[in-house]
């Protein structure tokens, strides 16, 4: 429980200070623990260093600024998130999105590529005991409740671990590409979000099974298409499944997450 509390407080501190200078030492001092302790705990649970997480969160927030504040200059956005020049901001932005801020502004995405991790304490306790995946589902409950009876299209990257073994940045590119494939297949009223490191959901606004299956087919049509990373051509495929969300009056975070994970697990077993 003490480790869980440390992690929760570290995530909250980072989120509250994304526009300030943040160092691992600063976080450790705030938490009254050693730098190595919080770094090891963070990497164990989130599979990423504190520094890389901060970069991804800053760029994720900056990308939302680019989308929602078109009148704001890219330099001002970069300065807001701690980058002293256009060059520094562009380098960090490209490392996450694989495009420059100016290119992103011309062809923006509504995705928050790296949402802030939201810790469900009950599930995190199980994680500490059984090495479960982190959870980063966004606050979509109102929309989910409203769409009772509609279809969900679930997507999961096949074999992301070997891609991450090549490079974590290659893994990031795989995640971006998978999300883009799902976005291109989804309709204008559909909502897309992540439920894990490489698992995604399209919440449709339709109770028509044919519509949901057409989305699945469109995504599957791109399986085995390659992404390019530093001269390597890497095939990228997704498991995809459509399920009808029957809904319930009291929607619980952990139950909804578990339901989606079980559906994806069943699809993985079916195709294995």
C-alpha atoms as one frame of an Amber mdcrd trajectory, in Angstrom:
protein
   0.000   0.000   0.000   2.892   2.358   0.758   4.278   1.837  -2.755   0.852
   2.497  -4.285   0.562   5.764  -2.388   4.028   6.831  -3.526   3.148   6.165
  -7.155  -0.187   7.982  -6.950   1.458  11.029  -5.382   4.263  10.984  -7.974
   1.750  10.955 -10.850  -0.292  13.726  -9.260   2.825  15.838  -8.706   3.913
  15.419 -12.314   0.460  16.281 -13.643   0.267  19.413 -11.470   3.685  20.640
 -12.590   3.914  19.831 -16.305   4.566  23.488 -17.151   7.295  23.728 -14.500
  10.812  22.300 -14.332  10.510  18.725 -13.040  13.407  16.459 -12.146  13.356
  13.025 -10.588  15.261  14.460  -7.622  12.522  17.063  -7.132   9.827  14.381
  -7.128  11.828  12.238  -4.694  12.289  15.211  -2.335   8.567  15.964  -2.492
   7.759  12.329  -1.649  10.500  12.068   1.001  11.989   8.980  -0.630  15.159
   8.149  -2.533  15.530   8.942  -6.226  16.331   5.309  -7.028  13.262   4.036
  -5.148  10.735   6.136  -7.053  12.497   5.584 -10.390  12.498   1.797  -9.938
   8.860   1.761  -8.793   7.767   3.985 -11.678   9.585   1.925 -14.285   8.276
  -1.361 -12.824   4.625  -0.313 -12.914   4.585   1.916 -16.014   7.418   0.322
 -18.051   8.863   3.751 -18.770  11.270   6.129 -17.041   9.983   9.199 -15.216
  11.833  11.454 -17.670  10.288   9.799 -20.736   6.832   9.862 -19.143   7.145
  13.601 -18.477   8.199  14.253 -22.085   5.247  12.256 -23.419   2.768  13.976
 -21.114   4.072  17.436 -21.985   3.925  16.745 -25.704   0.494  15.127 -25.350
  -0.796  18.250 -23.585   0.957  20.499 -26.108  -0.689  18.639 -28.989  -4.108
  19.372 -27.451  -3.162  23.038 -27.265  -2.261  22.968 -30.955  -5.653  21.442
 -31.816  -7.853  23.585 -29.573  -5.988  26.918 -29.741  -5.124  27.451 -33.433
  -4.517  31.165 -32.792  -1.696  30.363 -30.345   1.818  30.277 -31.812   3.821
  27.071 -31.709   6.637  28.899 -29.939   4.287  30.067 -27.169   2.992  26.520
 -26.717   6.523  25.170 -26.589   7.573  27.798 -24.051   4.541  26.990 -21.892
   5.703  23.379 -21.604   9.318  24.177 -20.821  11.005  24.246 -24.240  13.220
  27.278 -24.710  13.212  27.328 -28.500  11.297  26.137 -31.535  14.114  23.675
 -32.251  13.938  22.058 -28.810  10.135  21.852 -28.940  10.202  20.402 -32.465
  12.738  17.716 -31.485  10.693  16.617 -28.481   7.430  16.751 -30.445   8.860
  14.683 -33.293  10.209  12.068 -30.865   6.629  11.412 -29.722   4.417  12.042
 -32.773   6.938  11.438 -35.586   5.886  14.726 -37.186   6.839  18.335 -36.479
   4.460  20.670 -34.587   3.758  22.606 -37.790   2.910  19.404 -39.684   0.677
  18.333 -36.803  -1.161  21.678 -36.908  -1.908  21.144 -40.622  -3.226  17.621
 -40.003  -4.185  17.468 -36.319  -5.332  14.459 -34.321  -7.832  14.562 -31.482
  -6.040  11.691 -29.769  -4.339  12.248 -26.483  -1.554   9.843 -27.344  -0.258
   9.498 -23.791  -3.105  10.214 -21.361  -2.128  10.775 -17.765  -2.203   7.476
 -15.901  -5.245   7.200 -13.679  -4.701   4.848 -10.798  -7.514   2.568  -9.690
  -6.180   1.542  -6.285  -7.877  -1.852  -6.205  -6.453  -2.796  -9.589  -3.066
  -1.320  -8.747  -2.852  -3.531  -5.679  -3.398  -6.522  -7.959  -0.710  -5.137
 -10.259   1.792  -5.009  -7.441   0.908  -8.609  -6.616   0.568 -10.075 -10.099
   2.374  -7.742 -12.537  -0.787  -6.559 -14.285  -0.823  -3.902 -16.956  -1.293
  -0.242 -16.130  -4.638   1.372 -16.857  -5.056   4.697 -18.553  -8.724   4.806
 -19.604 -10.020   8.345 -19.977 -13.064   9.783 -18.217 -15.687   8.715 -20.766
 -18.376   7.383 -18.476 -21.104   9.872 -19.436 -20.691   9.082 -23.131 -20.549
   5.343 -22.446 -23.766   5.446 -20.420 -25.525   7.416 -23.146 -24.578   4.820
 -25.770 -26.037   1.776 -24.087 -26.821  -0.809 -26.773 -24.198   0.547 -29.175
 -21.247  -1.424 -30.475 -17.651  -1.239 -29.315 -14.820  -2.080 -31.699 -11.787
  -3.340 -29.779  -8.254  -3.304 -31.171  -5.023  -4.739 -29.821  -1.583  -4.604
 -31.463  -0.214  -8.029 -32.276   3.274  -8.654 -30.848   4.189  -5.176 -29.643
   6.960  -6.530 -27.395   9.261  -7.494 -30.326   8.739  -4.003 -31.764   9.656
  -2.426 -28.426  12.716  -4.678 -28.372  13.881  -2.925 -31.543  13.280   0.468
 -29.923  10.674   1.960 -27.602  10.343   4.767 -30.146   9.495   2.154 -32.775
   6.858   0.936 -30.325   5.522   4.488 -29.990   5.298   4.714 -33.779   3.384
   1.417 -33.827   0.912   2.831 -31.286   0.457   6.031 -33.311  -0.083   4.053
 -36.510  -2.567   1.673 -34.872  -4.574   4.579 -33.506  -4.578   6.287 -36.906
  -5.853   3.115 -38.570  -8.708   2.963 -36.082  -9.447   6.676 -36.486  -9.597
   6.347 -40.263 -12.052   3.457 -39.969 -14.294   5.152 -37.386 -17.247   7.399
 -38.136 -17.478  11.091 -37.224 -19.649  10.438 -34.168 -17.537   7.544 -32.889
 -15.242   8.053 -29.902 -11.777   6.471 -29.760  -9.753   5.918 -26.601  -7.038
   3.725 -25.131  -7.509   1.180 -22.364  -3.901   0.032 -22.076  -0.464   0.319
 -23.588  -1.453  -1.153 -26.965  -5.210  -1.654 -26.665  -7.797   0.690 -28.106
 -11.563   1.063 -28.272 -13.912   2.696 -30.762 -17.170   3.522 -28.998 -19.600
   3.762 -31.901 -22.869   5.643 -31.912 -24.654   2.752 -33.618 -26.486  -0.405
 -32.567 -26.065  -1.794 -36.095 -23.831  -4.876 -36.076 -23.133  -4.493 -39.808
 -21.717  -1.035 -39.193 -19.412  -2.309 -36.440 -18.215  -5.201 -38.592 -17.483
  -2.830 -41.469 -15.152  -0.888 -39.156 -13.423  -4.126 -38.177 -12.991  -5.079
 -41.823 -11.479  -1.711 -42.689  -8.933  -2.005 -39.877  -8.063  -5.595 -40.767
  -7.501  -4.602 -44.393  -4.349  -2.797 -43.229  -2.878  -5.733 -41.293   0.701
  -6.605 -42.268   1.264  -3.122 -43.690   4.704  -1.974 -42.544   5.947   0.909
 -40.479   9.445   2.240 -41.143  11.887   2.812 -38.319  15.546   3.682 -38.933
  15.740   1.594 -42.088  13.730  -1.307 -40.696  10.391  -2.290 -42.245   8.202
  -3.668 -39.442   4.860  -5.383 -40.182   2.046  -4.085 -37.977  -1.202  -5.970
 -37.377  -4.087  -5.699 -34.929  -6.504  -8.091 -33.320  -9.973  -6.594 -33.818
 -13.342  -7.504 -32.356 -16.825  -5.925 -32.291 -18.968  -6.332 -29.163 -22.312
  -4.845 -28.220 -22.260  -2.862 -25.004 -25.434  -3.689 -23.114 -24.649  -1.210
 -20.373 -25.807  -1.017 -16.804 -27.085   1.667 -14.462 -24.013   1.696 -12.203
 -20.928   1.624 -14.392 -17.780   0.754 -12.469 -14.333   1.547 -13.803 -12.805
  -1.819 -12.945 -15.732  -3.861 -14.305 -15.791  -2.028 -17.626 -12.020  -2.325
 -18.026 -12.094  -6.023 -17.148 -14.922  -6.670 -19.616 -12.966  -5.085 -22.468
  -9.766  -6.896 -21.520 -11.584 -10.246 -21.408 -13.088  -9.680 -24.846  -9.654
  -8.918 -26.297  -8.164 -11.926 -24.525 -10.843 -14.178 -26.021 -10.077 -12.836
 -29.508  -6.358 -13.420 -28.988  -7.001 -17.044 -27.945  -9.389 -17.571 -30.867
  -6.773 -16.456 -33.393  -3.832 -18.213 -31.750
